[in-house]
């Protein structure tokens, strides 16, 4: 399905209307039992917005329409992309699983026992420090792909932002940022998040887009 209109990502009060527009198109019987979804955003040229901020209100609209349970416990695979174009909006499709990119990662980092989540700044600092100690180079420039695999039943939607925040050493810091964690996350053009049981709590790959 395609939802036409300017995708809103936490930028202003229009987010509630955008979320409602998604829910209005996404009837519950369209894709029953959905466990994975892809969101392909087309944005106005030159627009800067974090890909996780774009994804959250659309996913909330899909949940409102009955695609997912509260807390997104049934969402196991998520692929989000963004590009510039003239017909702005978001294309939504169901995917049985998300395949990792074939691109050689510039950084691959794994953690055991820790998955940084919202509200736990200690874990977030540990995650950022682990990234910084591994990536001792200038920040990447240009489009970036991020792939995240987690062994947890926590909401993938809630995990996107803290995991991306900890990538500040490789993404670079927003010069206008005033928060402790202010990465240049608008450079991410492809974001994959999926559950993958195993020994590692968290596996992240970052590569040029």
N, C-alpha and C positions, 0 to 999 in steps of 0.2 A: 504494500500500500504506500501511497505518497501523501504527505500532509504538506500542502502549500502554505507559504508564508515565511516571514523572517523568523528563523529559529532563535529563541530567547534562551540565554544561559545565565540567569542570576544577575542580569544587568539592570533591570528596572521592574516596574509594577506590571508590565505586560506578561510576565512569566505565567501568572495564573490563567490568563486567557489562552496562552499558547498551550499550556498543559490541557486545558479543557478542549481545545481544538483537536489535539491528538486523541483524547479519549472519545470524542464524538465520531471520529473516523474508525477507530479500532474497536469494533464490536467484539464482545467476548467470544462469540462463536466463530470468529474469523480464523483464529489459530488456537483451538483448544489444546490444553496440555503443553503449552509452549515452555521450553526450558532453555532455549538459546535464541538470541536475536542479534541482527545486524542493523545498525543505524548509519545511513550514508547521508551526511549533511552537505547541502550546497548553499554556500554563503555569498554575500555580496563581495566583490573583489576588494581587497585591502582591509577587510574586517578582521580584527584580532579578538579572539575569545578562546578560552580553554576548552579542550574537547570534552573533558569530564563535566564541565558546567553545561555544555550543550546536551549531554546525554541525560543528566539527572531529571529535568522536567519532562522529557519525552518518556523516559521509563516510568515516571510517576503517572503520566497520562495512560500508559499501557496498563499499569497496575489498577488505576481507577476503572478501566474498561474490563477488568477481570482476567487479564492475561497472566498476572503474577499474584502470588499471595503477599500479604503484608510482611514487610521485612525482606522481600525478594528471596525467600528461602528456596524457591523453585527455579531461580535464575542461575544457571550453571555456566553459560557461555555468553560472552558479549564481545561484539566487534563494532567499533565506532571509527568512522572515517570522516574527513571533511575536505572540501575543495571549493574553489571559487567558480561561480557560474552565473547565469542570468535567471534561470528558473529556480528560485530559492525555496528551500523547504527541507524535508527529511524523507528519505525512502526507508521504509521499515520492512524487514523480511525475517522470517524464521530460519534459523540454522540449527542443524542437529549437533554441530560442534564447530569449533573454530580452529583452523589449521595455522600453525605458527608460520611466520614469514621465512622465506628461504634466504633472506639477506644475512650476511655475516654481521653478528652483533658487535658494536664498538665496546659494549660493556655487558657482561653477564654476571649477575651477583645473586647468591643464594643465602638464605638464612634458615636456621633451625630454631624452632621454639618461639619465634617472634613474627607476628604479622601486624605491622603498625596500623592502628585504627583510630577513628575519631575520639578525641578526648584523652588519649594517652600520649602526652608529650614526651615522656621518658622514652617510650618505644620509638617514637618518631625521631627523636634526637639520635638514638642508637642506630636507626636505619640510615639517617643522613650521614652520620659519621662513618658508617660502613661503606657508603657510596663514595665519600670523599677520600677515604684511605685507599680505595681501589682505583678511583679515577683521579689521577694526579696530572691532569692535562688541562688546557683551556677548554671552556665549555664548547659544545658542539654548536654549529650554526646551520641554518637552513632547516628544511622539513625533517622531522624525527618520528620514528616508529617506536612505540613502547609496547612490550608484551609482558603480561603479568600472569603468573600461575600461583595459585594458593591452595593449601590444604587446610581448609576451614569451612564451617557451615555459616559463617558470618556473611552478611550482605555484601555482595560484590559492589553494589552501588555505593555503600558507605566506605569501602576500602579504596576506591579509586583516588580520591583527593589526598589522603595522607601518604599513600605510597608514591604518588607523583610529587608531592611536596618534598619528600626526602631525596628526590632526584635533582635537587637544586644544583649540586656541584657539576653535574653533567649538562643540565639544561641552561645553566646560567641564572643569575638573580635579576629579577625585574628591577631596573633602576628607580622605578617609582614605588616599589613595594615598601611598606612600612611594617609589615608583620614579621615575626621571627622567620617564617618560612614563606618566601615569595619567589618561587621559580618562574622562569619564562615558559610557562606551560602552554602558551598559545602556539608554540613551534611544533607541538605534537600534532601530526596529521593522521596517524593511524594508531588506535589503542585497542589492544586485545586483552581481555580479562577472562580467565576461566578457572574452574576448580579442577585440581588434578591431585588426587591422593598420592602420597608418597612420603619419603623420608624428609623432604624439605618442606618447611612451612611456607616459604616464599621464594619464588624464582622470578627474576626480572631480567629482561633483555632490552637493550636500547641500541638502536641502529639508525644510520641516516635514512631519511625517507626517500 
